[in-house]
């Protein structure tokens, strides 16, 4: 399953790398493609992972936060 999120708190490519590393450290995440412009993360996972759980891990890496990307909701 793949899900797209808006990412807040990123200001540079170093932030992009930290967010990707944080997301890929979460059990069940198989890959994360993170971009600064637009500030998005496309996360591939084996099963649905609660947004709150992912944000808890991101908080350990900085002031980053995922939000539902309503532009991709059908």
ABEGO torsion letter per residue (X at the ends): XBBBBBBBGBABAAAAAAAAAAAAABBGBABBBBBAOBBBBBBBBABBBBAAAAAAAAAAAEABBBBBBAAABX
